[in-house]
Structures are given as structure tokens and as C-alpha cells.
Amino acid sequence: MSLRGYKRVTPVRFIAKMRGGSQSTLIEACDGKQYVVKWQQNPQGSRVVPNEALGTALYQEIGLPTPEWAAIEISDAFIDANRGMWFDTGNGFVRPTSGLHFASSRMGTKSQTVFEVLPSTWFTRIQNRDTLLGALVADVWSEHVDSRQALFVQDDGQHSLAIVYIDHGHMFGGADGAQVMRLRACFHLDIRMYASLKLVDGLNYWIQRIQDNGEAIIARAVESIPEEWVSTAVNENIYRLLNNLPGLRDILFPAVFRWIIQDVQKCSQGLAYEGRSIVA
């Protein structure tokens, strides 16, 4: 087996089952780090893990912040010893299959606090908020069918926050590859974050960056995932990316401006989110 650009780890301790439809698992690995593991036999669909791997690699190659990941080799013995990892279905618990799975590095350390929701008064503290436009372009390019998920990381003693993009399993037409991308769904859920960004300059920068380097970005991303995950689904994803590359600007303009203006005005009339920490 070749892992090419990414490291391989093995589990040493099952920590907890994570919330969410993918029923991912928090595991401590042999390198001492904690990982959120998504299983190859994912209850959301068979393409979730290849999508996660390719989507993460794309984000990294484009220059967008996303957690480091590893391929984790989980044995039958470890699965049998930790029944808390098994899938909870309507027909009872289902045992995952051993083998190579996707492990995303858990965000947050003892010296960091991680937020999943921020009050609008904190938006100016996000030091890399301009990358929201890069994520929007990347998600349109890859036909993401779910709202863009992100975490906000604050180092102890620091005022600033850094945005990190997570959950790429619903890129490339979703878990079955058959869903249709809707532009509005590619935004982060809190549309107000885009309000004071330089939309024209920012979108044009990321579009040009991707169009100028698109084929090389795709090639490096594919080269950095396990060979056994480069299946028909991944080849179809590559076709999507190549096919969508020339028309990114036409897809994004002018609809982006219409939605941002309308939704920011709507949100500003009332809803104010509470900041919520998920890792203390």
C-alpha cells in the first residue's frame, strides 16, 4: 500500500463517539495526537472518505487552512475491543470493517480554545477572514452540496482568532456523488461574516489563483491520497474539477452579491449568535 503524501498511524485508545450523521470516532493514535476518524463504510455514503481526503488535499494545495490528516489503519482486534465505535442504526449496532480510514487531526490543544459559533462583534478578530472567499470559490469549483463548516481557534492570551475549514465529505456532489450544487449552500452558515470583505477583489484573487494553477493543484491533491482510494469516484471528481475550472467566474458573479446584501440585511435586524466554545 502506498500512502504517498500523507502519514500513516495506528490507534492506541478509543476516546469517544462524535456527534453527527457520519458517526465519526475520536481516537488517540500512535503519534500521541487525537484524530476524528471517518470510517470507509460511512453511514452517509461510500464517497464520504474519498471526498474528505481529496477535499482536504485540495484545500491544502489552494492554500486554505484545514486540519492535517492521516490514514489510520484500524485492526479487527481494536474494533472488537471498542464496541462504542460501532455504528448505531435503526436495526441495532453495526460493526465497522477493519482497514484504512480517514483521520483528521483534532483541533484545539491545552493552550487553545476552539469555537464553532461566534457573535458578530468578534468577526473582526478573525485574522484570516478573507479566506472565506477562497473557501467559497473552492466549494463552487468542487460542487459542495452542504454549508461550509469551520472552526475558530484562539491561542491562550491572544485576542485574534483563526478560521479553519473542516468536513469536506459533501464536496463533489455529496456522499453519493449525485446531488446538485446550489451556490447559496456553499456559504458559511453565518452570512454576516462576508459583509465587510472586499468581494470583487477577493473573489477575483481566488478564482484567478485556482484557474492559473488548477491542473497542478488537482494533480498534487490526487498524488497525496492513498492509491487504493483513487477509485472511479475520485476519477469522477477529477472530471468535475477540470470541467468546472473555466466557468468559475460566471457561476459566482453576480449572484454572490445579491445573496450577501439581502441576507446580511435580514440578519442584522435581529439574530445575534452567542459565542460557543467546543474545546476548553
N, C-alpha and C positions, 0 to 999 in steps of 0.2 A: 504494500500500500504506500502510495506517495501522498504526503501532505503538502508538498511544495512550499508555499509561502507562509504557512501557519503552523504553530507548535501543536504538539500532541500531549495530552495529560491523561491521567487516570484518577478515579475518585478515591478518597480516603474516608469521607464522612458525609452522610446524608444529613442535611440541616432542616429543611422544611419544604413543603409543597407551596408553590406560589399561587396567588390568585390569578384568574384569567382563563379564557377559553382554551388556550394551548396547554394548560395544566403542566407548566414548566416546573422544574425542581431546583432548589438551591442546594448546591453541593460544594464541599471543600475538596480541592484537588491536591495532587502530589506536590505541586509547586507552592503550597501554602495559601493560595488565593481561593476566593469563593467565586463560583460561577452560577449563573442562571442557565440551566440546561433545558434545551428543547429537544424532544425525542424525535427520531426519524419517523416513527409510526405515530405522527401527531394527530390528535383527535379533530383538529381543524382542517386537516387535509395533508396529502402526501407531499405537497410542494413547499410547505412551510419552512423546513430546514434548508433545502437548496436555495429558497428565496432569501432566507436570513443570511446565509453565507455569501451569496453573490451581492445582496443588497449592502451588507456591511462592507464588503470589499470595494464596491462602487463608491460608497460614501468616503472611505478612506482615500481612494485614488483621486477623487474630486477635491479632497481637502476639507471635508466636513467632519466635525467631531462626533465620534461614535465609539462605544466601548471596544477594547481589544477582545478578540475571541480566540478560542482554541477548539480543536476537535478532541472530544473526550471519549476514550474507549471504556465502556462500561460492561463488566462481565456478568454472566448469569449468576454467579455467586453473590455479587454485590446487589443485584436486583432482588434475588430471593431473600437476602438478609434485611432488606429495607422495603417492606410492603407499603410503607407510607408514600412511596414514589409512584405506585401503580395508578393507572387512570381510573377515575370514578365515573362510571357510565350509568345509564338508566337500567342496564342489565347486570349491575354489580361491578366489581373491580376487575380490571383487565391488566394483565402483566405486560410491561414493556418488553421489547426484544433487545437482547444484548447487541453490542456493536459500537459503531462510531456515531456520535451525536454532536449537536451544536452547543457550545458552551460560551456564553457571553459574560465577560468579567463584570462582577457586581460593582455597581457604582457606590462610592462612599467609603471612607476609612474612619479610623478613630479621630482623625483631625479634620473631618469634613462633615457637613450637613447636606443632605440631598432633599430637594423639594420637587414635588410633582405638579403643584399648583402655586401660582404667585398672585399677590394682589397687584393691581395695575400700578400702584405707586412704586413698585420695585422694578418695573420694566427697564428703567434707565440704568439700573445696576448690572444688567446683563452685558458683559463686556464684548461678547461676540454675537450680538443680536442680529447683525447683518447676515449671518449665516442662515437665518430663517428663509431668506430669498433663495439661497443656494439649495436648501433642502426642498423648497417648493419646485424649483426647476428640476432637480434630480428626481423628485417623485412624479412629476408630469412625464419626464423622459421615460421612466420605468413603469408607468401606468399603475401607480399605487392606488389602491381602492379603499383605503382606510385613512382616518385622520392622522396627521403626523404626530407621533408620540415623542416626548422629550422629557428630560430631567434637568434640574437646575442645581449646580454644585457650588457650594460655598466653603472655602477653606476657613478654618478657625482664625479669628482675628482679622478677617478680610471683609470689606464692605461689598466687593464685587461678586457677581455670580457668573458662572459659565454654563452655557446650554450644551447638552449632549444628547444626540438623537439615538433613540432605541426602537426596537421592534420593527424589523424590516420584512417580516414574513408575509405581509399582504401587498408587497410590491409585485410587479409582473402579472397583474390580473388576478391577484389573490391566491388563496390556498389551493384552488383548483385550476387556476390559470384562465378561467372563462369569464370573469367579471369585467365589466366595462368601467374604465376610469372616468370619474367625474371630477372636474377641475376643483370644484369647491371642497371636495373631500380631501384634497392634498394639503390643505392648510392645517396649521396647528389649531386646536380647538378654540383657543382664545385669540380671536381675530384681532383684538386690540393691540397685540404685540407688533403688528405690522404698521401701525398708524403713522409713526414719525420716521419711518425708514425712507431712504431715497429710492423709491420704487423703480423709476426708469433706469437710473444708473446701475442700481443693484441687480435688477433682473438682466439687463444687457450684459453686465460683467459676467454673471454666472452662465448665461446662455452661451456667450462667446467662448468662455473657458471650456465648457463641455463640448461645444461644436468643434473647436480647434483641436481638441485632444481626445475626442470621443472614441475613436477606434483603438487608440493606445490604452485609454482607461479601461475599456472592455477587455482587451487582451490581458492586461496585468491583473484585473479582477478575477478573470477566469483561471489564470495561471496560479492564483493564490488560494484556491479551494481544492479540497481533496479530489483526486481523479475520479473516484467512484461516485462522486456527487455530480459529475458533469454528464448528465443524462439527457434524454430527449427534452425534458422540461427546461433544463438550463440552456440547451441549444435554441429552444423556442424563445427564451428570454433574451438571448443574444440577438435573435432576429428582431424582436420588438425594439431593442435599443438602437440597432442600426437603422431600422425603418423610421423611427420617430425622430432621429437626430436632426434632419434638415428642417423640420417644421415646428421646432420648439417655440420660436418667437410668435408664429401665427396662432398657436394654441393659447399662449399666455396673455397676449395683448388683444383687445383692451379689457377683457373680462375681469382680470385681476383687480383693476382699479375700481370697476363698478361694485364688485363684492366688498372690497375693503372699505370703500366710502360708505356704502349702505350699512354694513354690519357694525362698523366702528360707531357710527351714529346711533344705531339701535342699542348697542351695548352700553354706551356712555349714558344712556337715560336711566340706568338703574343698577344692573348687576355688577357687584364688586366682589371678586373672589377673595377668599381667605388664603393666606399662605399656609401650606401644609407640609410638614416635614415627614419623610418616609424613612430616613435613616438618621438616628440621633447620634 
